[in-house]
Amino acid sequence: MILEVIATCMDDALTAEANGADRLELITAITEGGLTPGIGLVERVVQAVRIPVFVMVRPHSRSFVYAEHDIDTMALEIKAIVNAGAAGVVLGALTPEGKIDERALERLLPLTGSLQVTFHRAFDELADQHEGLRTLMKYPQITRVLTSAGPRPAIESVKEMADLVSAAAGSHLAILAGSGLTTEGVADFITRTGVGEVHFGSAVRHNKSNLSPIDPSALRQLADNLRLFR
């Protein structure tokens, strides 16, 4: 069981590592769903922590449909993130028709080198997630999909999540469940869905607020509970 925690600053990164996170998703603009953080922060976090740092590559929050100049920007960001020594990047792109933008992937993925790639929650805007999963399976650089298994919070999408886990079984893709998970309900959710990785943001922050610092005691309790699944 892997516990990924969102970090938006150095304090988040250090607190998350000290209290049981296995991996960081480093972002800025958390209230907009996450955008690419400044390269200075990326470099500092990578130097400061021992756990893997996955960095968001998302140039704006208008949509997941990107113009050519957006993809140019993403390409430059990926090159900088690779040079900073991160362990992975988090990205996603859709066509105007609501399918995975393979043109964008074929431009960006070769730039990731040996980094792992997470396809982010743009996946939850697909009309057919199983078709999307089959598309992503064509790209060995993509190692996981961050998803709530549709438009609802993950905790309300148990059957859909279990179906995605089953569909990905035996492939190089892991399903990373996120959005709407609670510290109280995650154990039952894992048991019923079979997910091997979970993603937490506001649920492990003070007052469950995106703009509050990580609550060390909440994160430590969650990490301790997840040890039952390791």
N, C-alpha and C positions, 0 to 999 in steps of 0.2 A: 504494500500500500504506500503510495507516494502522496505527500501533502505539499501542494503548491500554494504559495501565499503571494498576494499582490503586494508589491512595495512601490511607493511613490517618492521615496527620499532615502537618504542614508540611514536615518533613525529607524525607519520601517525595516530596512534590510538587516540591520544589526539586531533589532528586536526579534524579527522573524527567525533568523538563524539561531539565536540564543534560546529560543523557546519551542524548537521542534520542527520548524519548516524543513522540508527536504529540498525544495527548489523555490526560486523566486521568479515571479513575472514582474519585470520592472517596467513601469509605465509613468506617464504624466496624464493630467486631465482625467482623473478617475471618474468624475461625474459625467463625463462624455463617453464613458465606456473604454477609455484608455487610448492615448496617443503616444507617439514616439518620444521618449525622454531625451534630454540634452546629452550629447556625447560625453561631456564632463562628468555628469552623474554616472553614466554607464561605466566609464573608466574607473571612477572611485569605488563604486560598489563591487565591481569585479575584483579589484585589488583588496577590498576589505573583508570579503566573505569567502568561505571555503565551499559552500553549497553552489550548485549550478545556477547561473543567472540567465534567464531567457528574456529577451528584450522585445518589446512591442515595436512593430514597424507598421505604422498607420498614420498617414500624412494629414488627415482631417476627419471630422466626424459627420460630414454631410451624408455620406452613404458609403457602401462598400464597392461602388462602381467607380472605377478610376480612369481618368483621362491619361493620355500618354505622358504629359508632364508630371502627373502624380506618380506614375510608375518610375519615371526618371529620378524623382526625389527619393522614392523607396529604394531604388538601386544604390544611390549614394549613401543612404542611411545604413543599408546592409553592409556595404564595404567598410564603413567606419566601425560598425558593431563587431564585425569579424576582427578588425585590427585591434579593437579594445580587449579582446580575449574572452568575450561572452561564450556561454555554452550553447546558446540557441537563440532563435528569433521566433517571433509570433506574428503571423501575417495571414491575410486572406483577401480575396478579390472576387467579385461577382460580375457577371454580364448584366446588361439592362434587362435581359429576359429572366434573370433570377437563377442562372446556373453558375457553376464555378468557372471563373475566367482563366482558362488554360493558357491563353496567350500571355497573361500577366505572370503566371507561374513559370512558364518556360523562359521568360525573361529574367525573373528574379532568382529562381532556385539555383541556377549554376553559380550565382555569386555567393551562396551561403557556405561554400567549401565543406568543411567537415562538421559544421554546426548542425544540430538537430533543428527541425522546423515544426512548430505547432500551427495548424490551421485554426484560426480563432472563430469566434462566435458569429462571423458572417455565415457560417454553416447553418445557423438556426433560422436564417432567412430563406433557405432553399425550399422550394415546393416539394422536392423529393429528396430526402436526406440519404436514402439508401442508394439512389443513383449518384448522389454527391460522394458518398463513401467509396463507391466503385471507381469514380473518377480519381479521387485522391490516392487510391491504391496503386495507380500507375506511376506515382512519383516516390521513389525510395527515400528522397531527402525528407519527406513529410513523415514524421514519426508519431504524431498524435493529433487528435481533433478535440478542441475545447468546445463543449456543447452542453446545452441544457435539454437536448433532445427535442427541440422545437421551440415555439414561441413562449411557452409557459415556463415558470421556474422549474429547475431540475427536480426539486422535491415533489412536484406534482406530475412528473413525467416518468414514473417508474417503469411502466410497460415499454414505452418508447425507448428509454435508455437501455433497458435489458435487451431489446431487439437490436440496438446498435452494437452493444457489446458482443452479442452473438454473431452479428454480421462481420465484425472486425476480427473475430477469433481466428488465429492461425495466420493472420497477415502481419505486416510490419507496423501496422497502425494500432496505437493505444487510444482508448476513449478516456478523455479527461473530463470528468463531470464537474460543471460549475454553474453558477448563477442561481441563487435562491436556496442553496444548501444551508442547513442550520446545524449548529454544534449538537443540538439535542437530537435531531433526527437522522444524522448522517450514518450512524451504525446500522440502523434498519434499512436505510437506502442502499448501502453497500451490499448488505446481505441479499436484498431483493433484486438488485441489478447486476451484481458481479463486477462492477467497475474496480479497476486497480489503481486509479489515480483520482484525486479530488482537488478542487480549486476553491480557495476561500479569499474573500475580500472584506466586505463590510461586516460580516458575521463575527469576525475576530477583532473588531475594532471597538473602542469605547463607545457605548451607547449605540452600537451597530450602525454607526455613521461613517460614510465613505471619507469624510473630511477629518475624522478623528484619528489619533494615533492608534497603532495596534495595541490591544490589551494583552499584556504578557500572560496573565493568569488564564484568560479565555483560550489563547492559543496553546498554552502548555497543557491545559485540560483536554483540548481537542487532540493534540498530538499523542497524549497518553492513551486516550480512548482508541485511537487508530492503531496502536500497537497490537491490539487484539487480532488485527487482520494481517499481521506480518509474519 
